[in-house]
Amino acid sequence: MTVLVAGDISPGLLGFTVVALIGLALYILIKSMNKQISKIQVPHEGDVDKKAR
């Protein structure tokens, strides 16, 4: 029978790779979101009042 000590179990290379890929995907998504948000043109308050009249 094998007894495992608390320090014997680790996520290893696979766990690191998964976390690194999730981090990379998050970085790419945030960069893309900022690019899309910067394209949005929000009208100023004065412009909205002029069009309503």
CYANA upper distance limits for C-alpha pairs under 8 A (distance plus 0.5 A):
  4 LEU  CA      8 ASP  CA      6.90
  4 LEU  CA      9 ILE  CA      8.30
  5 VAL  CA      9 ILE  CA      8.24
 11 PRO  CA     15 GLY  CA      5.32
 11 PRO  CA     16 PHE  CA      7.64
 12 GLY  CA     16 PHE  CA      6.99
 13 LEU  CA     17 THR  CA      6.55
 14 LEU  CA     18 VAL  CA      6.72
 15 GLY  CA     19 VAL  CA      6.78
 16 PHE  CA     20 ALA  CA      6.51
 17 THR  CA     21 LEU  CA      6.58
 18 VAL  CA     22 ILE  CA      6.74
 19 VAL  CA     23 GLY  CA      6.68
 20 ALA  CA     24 LEU  CA      6.67
 21 LEU  CA     25 ALA  CA      6.61
 22 ILE  CA     26 LEU  CA      6.63
 23 GLY  CA     27 TYR  CA      6.72
 24 LEU  CA     28 ILE  CA      6.79
 25 ALA  CA     29 LEU  CA      6.62
 26 LEU  CA     30 ILE  CA      6.62
 27 TYR  CA     31 LYS  CA      6.67
 28 ILE  CA     32 SER  CA      6.65
 29 LEU  CA     33 MET  CA      6.55
 30 ILE  CA     34 ASN  CA      6.68
 31 LYS  CA     35 LYS  CA      6.87
 32 SER  CA     36 GLN  CA      6.80
 33 MET  CA     37 ILE  CA      6.58
 34 ASN  CA     38 SER  CA      6.60
 35 LYS  CA     39 LYS  CA      7.26
 36 GLN  CA     40 ILE  CA      7.61
 43 PRO  CA     47 ASP  CA      6.75
 43 PRO  CA     48 VAL  CA      7.22
 44 HIS  CA     48 VAL  CA      7.12
 45 GLU  CA     49 ASP  CA      7.05
 46 GLY  CA     50 LYS  CA      6.94
 47 ASP  CA     51 LYS  CA      6.95
 48 VAL  CA     52 ALA  CA      6.82
 49 ASP  CA     53 ARG  CA      7.18
